[in-house]
Amino acid sequence: MPALLYECFSGIAGNMNLGALIDLGVPPDHLRAELSRLGLDAEFELSIASERSNGIAGTLVRVLCEPSDEVRNLSRIKGIIHGAPYSECVKHAATGTFELLAEAEAKVHDTDINNVHFHEVGAVDAIVDIVGSAIAMEYLQPTQVYCGPVELGGGTVESEHGTLPVPAPATLQLLLDKPTTRGNVPFEATTPTGAALLCNYVDRFEPPSSFRTTQIGYGLGEKKSSLPNVVRVSIGELSESLQSAENVEIECNIDDMNPEAYEYLIDQLFKLGAVDVFLTPIIMKKSRPANKLTVLAPSKSEGALVREILRSTTTSGVRMHTVQKQLLNREVQSVITSIGQVRVKTVRLPDGASRWKLEHDDVLSIAKENELSYLEVKRIIEREVNDKMGNDA
């Protein structure tokens, strides 16, 4: 089960995160080509170099921009991202990070998220760091992301609001209830962008109990202290057959909505970060037939999902509670067959055996491209995958 482990002993910034993911194997040419889809090539240049920090070799990313007083708010940033030809996964991840960043600033300044106008969100380097990280994460496709304590730093930082103590208010707001350390380096170790990236991607802010490291990446910063100014990100395998996970479960009962509205609702909820959405037929008071809508999601997606449910259904409220899940380790790999490439999900059972399943969307796409029936394509692919993987279908 491929997973990522962040070790932020010297903090994290947007460019440091991007450097670490490149160091892990994301091809620079792929990243540059994907970033060019933003249509902002005239506004920045991406510098990627192998450097050292206190003797530790890694990747240093610099986003070189011309000085500008332009301020882009959240709405404009989301427009740029949604207007680019990215996958829904990249769009959702990138806009999710910006929303977390804007929500933190809005909380700090006691204003509505739509009224946030500030350089941190609008700066081109933040756009490149955040969209670039979404592109890199899609390339690496980790199934779980872990992070140990995050170093915040010490001293002061200059902002448009004057000199502030480290951590910056937005950084502290983002990392509420997360494990952090302070004062190990005499500078701003974790930036708001770095904190927002962690909050958006990390599933659990604790190291896994068993982690077999297979590859290590170092993303470099340019600050000087007795500690290397790097963030270390490792790819590894979780050796346990079962993993624990925590989700928020959101529920509501609906008895007065046209069933045709559910298709749009379910699609939107998945785009906003839900890991599962289902309807259960129920009988309510006065024997009225109804549906119970249940949504499972990481807690970081809770706000967006609740807003969408209240906007797109006839319910006047939702119920929420935290649930613990036990999950089988899962690995996703691509297999080339005689009629196309398909993703295969493999899970390892507690007794050491494994089973696999074809990705439905890939089978459907191949069937349409070859003008064959879905069942025929599924039989062909299952037979070929079974031969290559050495398992029973």
N, C-alpha and C positions, 0 to 999 in steps of 0.2 A: 504494500500500500504506500505509494509515494506521498511524502509529506514534506512540508517546509518547517524549519525551526529558525526563528529569528533570535539573535543574541545581540542586544542593543546596549552593551556595556560601556560604549562611548556615544550613546544616543543614536538618532537617526534623522536624516533630512531627506527630502524628495530625491535629490541627485544621488545621495548615498544608497538609497534603496534601488534606484535604477542601475547604479554601478554594480551592486551585489548580484542582481538578477542577470545582468550581462555576463558577469564573472562566472555565473552558474551554467552558462551555455546559451543564453538568448543571443542569436547572431546580430551583430551591430547593423549589418545591411538590411536585415529583416525589420529591425526597429526603425531605422531611418526611412525605409520605404513606407511603412505603416504610418509613421508620423507625418509624412508628406501629404497624407489624405486629409489632414486638418485644414489645408489651404493657408497655412501661416508661414510658409518657407521663407518669405521675405522678411519675417520678423525675428528669426533666430537661426543660429547655427549650432549643431550638436557636436561637441568635442568629446571623444571617447579615447582614453589613453591608459596604458598600463603604468602605474606609478607605485610608490612605496610610502607608507606612513609608519615612522618608527621601525623601519625594517620589514614591515608586513606588506607583501605584494598584493595588489588588488587592482580594481578598475576605478578610475576617476572620471566622472561624467561632469562636464560643464555645459550649461545652456547659455550660449553667448547671445545677448540681446542688445539692440540699440536702446539707449535711454529713451523713455517715453513717459508722459504724464497720463496716458490713457488708462482709464479704470473700467474694467468689464465686470458687471455684476453677475449674479448666479444665473439669471435668465439668459443673458447673452452667451455665457459659457456653455450652458446646456444646449443652446441653439447651434453653436459651433460643433459640438460633439454629435448631436443627433443629425446634423446636416451632412456629416462625413460618412462615407460608405464602410462603416465598421459593423461587426457582428453585434447582435443584441447583448451578448455577454460583455464585450468591451464597453459598449455604451452604458450599460447598467452599472458596471464596476466604476467607470470614470465619473459618471454623474453622481453616483452614490458617495464617492470620496468628497467631491465638491459640496454636496449637500451637508455632509457631516461637518466640513470646515465652516460653511456658512452658518449652520445652526449654532456652532460653538461661538462664533463672533456675534451672532444675534443675541445669544444669551448673555455674553459679557457686556454688550452695549445696551441691553434691554430694549431691543427693537425687533420688528418683524423680519423674518428671513428674507422677504422680498425687498426690504429696504436696505439690505447690507450692500454698501459700496465701499470696497477697500482693495488695496493693492495686492494683498496676499492671495485673494481669490482671482483677481483679474490679471495678474502678472503673467507674461508669456512663459517664464520659466516654470511657474506652478502648473500651467496647462500641459507643458511638455512632460514634466515629472509625473503628473497624475495619469495622463492618457498613456504615456510610455509604460508606466507600471501596469496598467490594465492590459496593454498589448503583451507585455512580458509574462504576466500571470496566465493569460490565455495560452501562450506558447508552452509554458511549463506544466500547466494543468495539475496543480497539487490537489489532492483530495482533502487534506487537512492542513491548517497552518497554525503553528504554535509560536509562542513568544514568552521568553523569560522576563524578569524585571527590566524596566526601561530607564536608563540614566537620563536625567533631565538637565544636569549641569549645575553651574553656579554663576555668581556675578550678576551683571546687568546686561540688558539688551536695549538697543536704540530702536524706537518705533515712531510712527507718525503721531503718537500720543505722548511722546517724550521718552525719558529713560525709565525702564521698568525692570523690576527684579526678575531673574530667571527662576522658574519657567514663565514664558509669556502667558497671559491670561487664557488665550484660546487653547494653548497646549494643555494647560492644567484642566480646563473644562473638558476637553476631549478625553483625557486620561483619568477622569474621576473613577474611583473604585478599581483602577488597574494597578498592579504592582509596579512601583517606581523606586528609584534611588536618586540621591542628590549629592552634589558637591564633589564627585569623584574627578571632575574636570572643571576648570575655571572659566567656562564659557557656556553659551546656549547650546546644549548637546542635542536636544530634540526640538525641532521646529514644529509649528502648527501643521504644515503639510506632512511631515514625517509622522506625527501623531495621528492625523486623519487616515493616512494609508494603513497604519497598524489597525486602527479601529474598524476599518472597512474589510480587511482581509483576514485578520487573526480570528480563529475559531475559539482558541483557549489561551489565556494569558498565564500559562504555566508550561514548563518543559514536559514532554511526554515521559512516562515512567520507563519506557524501553524504546530506544531509537537507534537504528543501525545506519550510521552516516555513510552515504555513498559518494557525495560530492560537496565541496565547500566553495562558497563565493564570498569575496570581500568587496564591499563598496566603500570607497574612500571619501573622506571630507578633507578640508584644507586647514583645519585648526591645529594648533600646536600645544601639546602638554606631555606629561610623562606617560600617558596612555596613547596607544595608536588611535587616531581618529578614524575608526572604521566601524561599519556594521557587518556582522558575520551572519550569513544565511546559508543553511545546510539543507541539502536534499537527503532524505533517508527513508528507511522502511520502518513502519511500526510493526513490531514482531507479534504483538498480541492478536489473536483472532477476533477478539471483541474490543471495541472502543466505546467509551462513554461520550455522550454529547448532551448538551443542554439546549433546549429550544423553548420559545414561547409559543403557547397554543392559544389561538384567537378563535372565538366561537360566537355565533349569533343565530337566532331562529328567524326564518323568513317565511311568511304565509301569504303575502300579497304582492308578489312580483312575477312578472311574465317570465317563464322558464327560459325563453330565448335570450334573456339578458345574462344568463350565467356563463355562456361561452366567452363573451368579452371579459367579464369579471375574472374568470379563472386565468385567462391568458395574461391579463394585467398583473394579477397577484404573483404569478411565476416570474414575470419580468422584474417585479419589485423585490424579489429575493425569497419568496416562499419556497420551501423545500417540498411541501406537499399541500395539496388543496383537495378537499372532497366534500360531497354532499350526502347527508343521511336523511332518508324520509322519516318524518315523525308526525305524531298527532298532537295538536295543541288543544287549548281550552275550547269548549263548544264543539269539540270533535273536528276542528279544522285541520285538513292535511297541510303539512308544511315541510320545509327542508332545513336541516341544521347545517350551516356552513362551518367547516373546520379548516383552519390554516395553521400549518406548522412552519416556523421560521426562526432564524437566528435573532437574538434580541436586538441587534443593530438595525434590523429591518422593520421592527415593530411599528414605529411611528408612521412610516410610509404606507404600510399595509392597512393599518387602522383607518388612515385618511381615505384610502381607496375604497375600502368596504363601506364607509359612511357616505362616500360620494356616489358609488355605483350600485348601491342596493337600497331597498326601502326600509332597512332596519334603522332604529333610532339609538342603538347602543351595542356594544360588544362585551364579551367576557374574556378575560385573559388570565392565564396562569402559567407557571414554569413547569416544564416536564423534563424528565431525564430519559435518555434513550440509550440502548445498547445496540451497537451497529457492528455488522461483520465488516472486516477490512475489504476494501474494494480497489481493484486496479482496472484502469481503462487503457486499452491498447488498440492500435489500428492494424487491421489485417487486410492485405491485398488479395482479392479473389479474381477469378476469371471474368467476372462481370462488374467489378468495381471494388472500391475500398470501403471497409465497414469498421466501425468501432465495436469492440467486444468488451463487455464488463465482466470481470471475473471476481468472485468472492471466495475467501478461504473460510472453511467451516471449522468449528472448534476441534473436530477430530483430525484436522490436517488435510482433509479432502477439499476439493474445490468444485465450483460449478460456474458456468458462464452463460451469458445471454447477449444476443445481438442488439445493437441500438436500433430501435424501431424506425426512427426518422431516416437513418441511413438506408435501411432496407427499402423503405417507401420511396426514397429518392432514386435508388438504383432501378426499382421497378418502373417508375415513370420514365426514366432516361432510356431504358431498354424496351419500353412498351410491352412489358411482361406482367403477368398477374403477381400480386404481392405474395401469395402462397407459394407459387413456383419459384420466385426469387429467393424466398426464405429457405426453401428446401435445398436449393443449390448452394447457397452461402453456408448454411449449417453443415452440410456435408463436407465442404472444403475447409471450413474453420475447424471442424472436428478432426480432420486429417492432420491439419497443421499443429493443433494444440494437444493432440493426443488424449483427449477426453471424450467421454460419451456425451452425445448431444442430449 
